[in-house]
Amino acid sequence: MASHTAKRVLVVAGLGNGSGTGASTARLFAKNGYSVALIARGADSVNKLTQEINSSGGHAESFSIASYSNDDIVSAWTAIHAKFPKPEYIIRVAVFNAGFGVWKKFLDITPQEVEESLQTNVAAAFSFSRAAILAFKDNDIEQPNGKRGALIFTGATASTRGNVVTSAFAAGKFGIRALSQSLAKEFGKENIHVAHSIIDGGSHFQLDHNLLLSNIKISVILVDRQREKRDTEWQENEDARLRPESIANSYLYLVNQDRSAWTWELDLRPAHEKW
């Protein structure tokens, strides 16, 4: 059967500057034999990561987009199918790691920020999920895990509770969580595994004075931006911060789960997190 020899493909959307969760997931899956399709806004970061993976012996292709609009996401998936055609390739995993953060008091949030938060965090997730589900539905069931494909969403603590400066951000993350739960219930019966991961880390967002005064406790993922701002002691303390490589390991664990015990939601935090 062609499906037994086809190269498995991971599609990941949202790479940041290449030092966070999306990029670490791409690197890990490439090391585990997956071809990787990288979707991100802006060509620089996605091309850089693509070259890194390919030079390390993996296989990655870049699909830069101007925005997370439905049209741009659909165009990216069309290009992915052309670059990774069946039966040589088969799309088995899709990770939606894109996000837009707004950390402001409610009355300071602009309508434009609300629109961008909902577009990136919710509408784009719908578009990405539709393309992923359609790809999976065309797959045979892979053994021994018993699934046609796995769709993973990167969430946040704001996926389950709001706080004083997270009204717009939490609304978007609540939406992603609700979407993932709905898809898990609808498509699990078709052997499509949908999972949501709560990541208690604020690596993508700049903390302003109002946020510090609000006394919100958040953990931080160890990415380049945080290395520039924090001391060596914090960087080396694995009890105090999240490693993107560890998050990627959890995603690979989800993908490898067999159908008798699928996880819908993970909650990932460092050992000394106060929550």
C-alpha positions in Angstrom: 0.0 0.0 0.0 1.2 3.5 -0.8 0.3 4.7 2.7 2.8 2.3 4.2 5.7 3.9 2.4 4.5 7.5 2.2 6.6 10.2 3.9 4.7 11.7 6.9 4.2 15.4 6.8 3.8 17.9 9.7 2.2 21.3 8.9 2.9 24.0 11.6 1.5 27.5 11.6 3.1 30.2 13.7 6.9 30.3 14.2 7.6 33.6 15.9 11.3 34.4 15.5 12.2 30.7 15.3 13.1 30.1 18.9 9.8 29.1 20.4 7.2 26.4 20.4 6.4 26.2 16.7 10.0 26.1 15.6 11.0 23.6 18.2 8.1 21.4 17.2 9.3 21.6 13.5 12.8 20.7 14.5 11.8 17.7 16.6 9.4 16.2 14.1 12.0 16.6 11.3 14.5 14.7 13.4 11.8 12.0 13.8 11.5 11.5 10.1 8.7 13.9 9.2 8.8 16.3 6.3 7.8 19.7 7.6 5.6 22.5 6.0 6.2 25.8 7.7 3.5 28.5 7.6 4.3 32.0 9.1 3.9 35.7 8.4 7.0 37.1 6.8 9.5 35.3 4.8 12.7 35.9 6.8 12.0 33.7 9.9 10.3 30.9 7.9 13.1 30.7 5.3 15.8 30.8 8.0 14.2 27.8 9.8 13.7 25.9 6.6 17.3 26.3 5.7 18.4 25.2 9.2 16.3 22.0 9.1 17.4 21.1 5.6 21.1 21.7 6.4 20.7 19.4 9.4 19.5 16.5 7.2 15.8 17.1 7.5 13.2 18.1 4.9 11.3 21.4 5.3 9.5 23.7 2.9 8.5 27.3 3.6 5.1 28.8 3.0 5.2 32.5 4.0 1.9 34.4 4.1 1.0 38.0 4.4 -1.6 37.5 7.0 -3.7 34.9 8.8 -6.7 35.6 6.7 -8.8 32.8 5.3 -7.6 33.4 1.7 -3.9 33.3 2.7 -4.3 30.2 4.8 -6.2 28.4 2.0 -3.5 29.5 -0.5 -0.8 28.1 1.8 -2.5 24.7 2.1 -3.0 24.6 -1.7 0.7 25.1 -2.1 1.5 22.5 0.6 -0.6 19.9 -1.2 1.3 20.7 -4.5 4.7 20.5 -2.8 3.8 17.3 -0.8 1.6 15.3 -3.2 0.2 11.9 -2.5 1.1 9.0 -2.6 4.7 10.1 -2.0 3.7 12.2 1.0 0.8 12.1 3.5 -0.1 14.9 5.9 -0.4 13.3 9.3 0.0 16.2 11.8 -1.1 19.8 11.9 -0.1 22.3 14.7 -1.8 25.7 15.0 0.6 27.8 17.0 -0.3 31.2 15.7 -1.5 33.9 18.1 -2.0 37.6 18.8 -1.7 39.0 22.3 -3.4 42.1 23.7 -2.4 42.9 27.3 -4.3 46.0 28.2 -7.0 47.3 30.6 -10.4 46.8 28.9 -11.1 50.5 28.2 -7.7 50.9 26.6 -8.2 48.2 24.0 -9.0 49.4 20.5 -11.6 47.9 18.1 -8.7 47.1 15.7 -6.9 45.1 18.4 -10.1 43.2 19.1 -10.5 42.4 15.4 -6.9 41.2 15.0 -7.1 39.1 18.1 -10.3 37.3 17.0 -9.0 37.0 13.4 -5.6 35.5 14.4 -6.7 33.5 17.4 -10.2 32.3 16.2 -11.0 32.8 12.5 -7.5 31.7 11.4 -7.8 28.6 13.6 -11.1 27.7 11.9 -9.5 28.1 8.4 -6.4 26.1 9.4 -8.5 23.4 11.0 -10.8 23.0 8.0 -7.8 22.4 5.7 -6.2 20.0 8.2 -9.4 18.0 8.7 -10.1 17.7 5.0 -6.5 16.4 4.5 -6.9 13.9 7.3 -10.3 12.6 6.1 -8.5 11.5 2.9 -6.0 9.5 4.8 -6.1 5.8 5.7 -5.8 4.8 9.4 -2.2 4.6 10.4 -1.1 1.7 12.5 -0.3 1.1 15.4 -1.8 4.4 16.6 -5.1 4.0 14.8 -5.5 7.6 13.6 -5.9 9.3 10.3 -4.2 12.5 11.6 -3.6 14.7 14.6 -4.5 18.3 15.0 -2.9 20.2 17.9 -3.7 23.7 19.2 -1.3 25.8 21.3 -3.4 27.5 24.0 -2.6 29.5 27.2 -3.8 29.9 30.7 -6.1 32.5 29.2 -7.8 29.6 27.5 -9.5 28.8 30.8 -9.7 32.0 32.7 -9.6 35.7 32.1 -7.8 38.4 34.2 -7.6 42.1 34.5 -5.7 42.8 31.3 -6.6 39.8 29.2 -10.2 40.4 28.0 -9.3 40.5 24.3 -6.6 37.8 24.5 -8.7 35.5 26.7 -11.7 35.8 24.3 -9.5 34.6 21.5 -7.9 31.7 23.5 -11.3 30.7 24.9 -12.5 30.4 21.3 -9.6 28.2 20.3 -10.2 25.9 23.2 -13.9 25.6 22.4 -13.1 24.9 18.8 -10.6 22.2 19.7 -13.1 20.5 22.1 -15.8 20.6 19.5 -13.6 19.1 16.8 -12.3 16.4 19.1 -15.9 15.3 19.7 -17.0 15.5 16.1 -14.0 13.9 14.4 -12.7 11.5 17.0 -15.3 9.1 15.7 -13.4 9.3 12.3 -10.1 8.5 14.0 -8.9 12.1 13.8 -7.1 13.1 17.1 -7.7 16.7 18.1 -5.8 18.0 21.2 -5.4 21.4 23.0 -2.4 22.3 25.1 -2.5 25.0 27.8 0.9 26.6 27.8 1.4 28.9 30.8 4.0 31.1 29.2 4.1 34.7 28.0 7.0 34.5 25.7 5.3 36.2 22.8 4.1 39.3 24.6 5.7 42.4 26.0 4.7 43.0 29.6 3.8 46.7 30.3 3.6 48.6 33.5 -0.1 48.0 33.9 0.4 44.3 33.7 3.1 44.3 36.3 0.9 46.3 38.6 -1.9 43.9 38.2 0.1 41.2 40.0 -0.6 38.6 37.4 1.8 35.6 37.7 2.7 34.1 34.4 5.5 31.7 33.4 7.8 32.4 30.5 9.0 30.2 27.7 12.8 30.3 27.2 13.0 32.0 23.8 15.6 34.5 22.5 13.6 37.6 23.6 13.7 36.3 27.2 17.4 35.4 27.1 18.1 39.0 26.2 16.1 40.3 29.2 16.8 37.9 32.0 19.9 36.8 33.9 21.8 33.5 33.5 20.4 32.1 36.8 16.9 32.3 35.5 17.8 30.8 32.2 19.4 27.8 33.8 16.6 27.2 36.3 14.4 24.5 34.7 12.0 24.7 37.7 11.1 28.3 36.8 10.5 28.5 33.0 9.2 26.5 30.1 11.5 25.0 27.5 10.1 25.1 24.0 11.9 21.8 23.3 9.9 20.2 26.2 6.6 21.5 24.8 7.6 19.9 21.4 8.3 16.6 23.1 4.8 16.7 24.6 3.3 17.4 21.1 5.2 14.3 19.7 3.8 12.3 22.6 0.3 13.4 21.7 0.8 12.3 18.1 2.1 8.9 19.1 -0.8 8.1 21.4 -2.8 5.1 20.3 -6.6 5.2 19.9 -7.3 3.5 23.2 -6.1 6.5 25.2 -6.1 9.9 23.5 -5.5 13.1 25.4 -7.7 16.0 24.5 -6.0 18.6 26.7 -2.6 19.0 28.3 -1.7 21.6 30.9 2.1 22.4 30.7 3.8 24.4 33.4 7.2 24.5 35.0 7.6 22.7 38.3 7.6 25.9 40.5 4.8 27.7 38.8 2.2 29.2 41.2 -1.2 28.6 39.7 
